[in-house]
Amino acid sequence: MHFVLLHYAAPPIIGGVEAVIARQAKYLLKAGHQVTILAGRGGTWDDRIPVHVLPLLDSRHPQILEAKGELDQGHVPPNMDALVATLERLLEPYLLQADVLIAHNVATQHKNLPLTVALYHLTHRGIPRRVILWHHDLAWTAERYQKELHPGWPWDLLRQAWPNTIQVVVSEARCLEWSQLSGLPCEKIHVIPAGIEQAEFLGLSEVTRDLFERLNLATAMPILLCPVRITRRKNLEQALQIMAELHALLPEAKLIITGPPGAHNPDNLNYYQTLLSLRAQLKIENSVHLLAEFHPEGVSDIVIADLYRLADALLLTSREEGFGIPLLEAGLSRLPIFCTGIPPLRAIAQEDAYYFTPETPPTAIAHAIKERLEGDPLYRVRSRVRLNFSWEVVYQRQIAPLLEGL
């Protein structure tokens, strides 16, 4: 389908709505749709997404600001009809080519009322046939705008559920407000939140972004990091057994073992194969990822730092260590530490880690990890964000089904 996304402004203009438009365009494109942007300000940020700048759509266009000055005082300016007609002529050719219009905020905000009226006229004529009105903000429920709103036309358009349109709001609170304002029952209003682009926000490198998608880390929770080479003294079979138990408690849990087989002992290759066999035996192939499968020579320090930003906890099962650099990295990365209680590790973490022995039952360690993490309010918020508010999740669970219903 061909989607047209419309707003007063578009990226690279910085703003919450503009950021949402950029993400919607990205995921619509990724899903195989055609996307066009119509805005009063902005520019091209992706060669695959045409951006048509029509200055009169801008809330800061001089003619629009002049009209708004009169409208805010309760007076319809004498050139209102001319502005509306011009906007209709500008928009119609683009909207006739669209299968779906997604208009952000223009049906509930008074920043450009000539645009609101023009869009209302076009939708009333069935141009385009499918229209989604995406409401981030409601002028009529914002106390700061009350002096600028007045009974009657055109201000009443901002508190009506326009006929033959799909209504979307960004939160349950907005849903209740819009329902009370427009009279539309909440069950007929779609609540689709904004999201966050995890890989972009965390500044992940290209290699890590590839791993992020390949390993399905967008909704993994928790992510345990084991930043070690594959050698027998790291006791990684215990890490796999812990993960088998943790997976039963937290099905979305993932473990990432970062290193390749140790370079100085040929037996490490045999040990690596042993771990792969154990992983298959435990049926945790989708929960435990050895990066040596993708990067046989290992990954860079940049990727390791990325993984610390993604991870929720450090897991070290070593039988022997001379020092314990991963604990230093975990400390700076604010990760809780779960590790064997050998002296070098205790010397660094002191009383601030959960310690176990190679003989501790994996079930006990798995329960301790679950209890420790779920008792941490920061982890709980991060979990809600990752599982419910990443753009990957928002699109797949909420936007895609809405579009399929069209």
C-alpha angles and dihedrals in degrees: 000000000000113000125194115199114200133191141136089264140008136198138326079046105094118236143110096260091044090053091051090051091053092052094044090051091049095051095041088054091046089053090057100260128133114243132197126180124213116191143145093232134018140072146234115297097164122036090216092060115066114216115200112196111207104179095206089065089064117105087216098052108128094237091048092048090050091051091046091054090060095039091053087058091052096258124123105222117238092241093052095106092047092051091048093049092049091050091049091053091048095048102038099075092052095044093048087062093049128094092196133017119205107193116190119213097326092109095054105029127075096213092111111012094173087060091048091053093045091051091047091053092049094048089047087057091050096253104171106011094225120047129177116193107203111200118199096157134023116211094197094058096045111096092207092064101046095100089054096054126077138182117269137021130019097007093056090064087073093064100043130092098231115229119260094014133115114236120217127178128183102231144018089250091056089046092058092045093049092046092052092044100045100028090235112139114247091239088065093053120083116222110207116164128212115256143206128245100228100194093047096044092050091048094235118187121243092259092051092046088056090052090045091060098035093052094041093236095157092091100022112127121207109015112199118199125210105180100188142113117255105261131135094247089064087067092215094169086073090053089054092048090050090051092050089058094041091050089059089054099037110022093191094056119123134191121204119198104192109191136081122234111294111273101223105055121058089206089070090077089057089048090052091054090047090056092049090051092048091049090054091046091052090046094231099123090127094046103046120055124188106196089208086080090065102025109030092181094049134254130277128262087252090061091046090053089049090053091052088056090051097043128093099200144005118241120193120172098175121153090199136021133166092207129337116240093171089066090057090050092047091051093054090044093051093237123153111241127229111181147137114280097240114147099254091054094044090051090060104036095031108178094344101086135067106247130201138164131238086256096052109116110256090228091061092050092047092052090048091052092049093047094046095048097042089051090058113089091203090056091047092053091045089050093053091048094049096043098040112017109040110113090239090060097040092053098044097042102036117010098043094051090048091052093046088056089061 
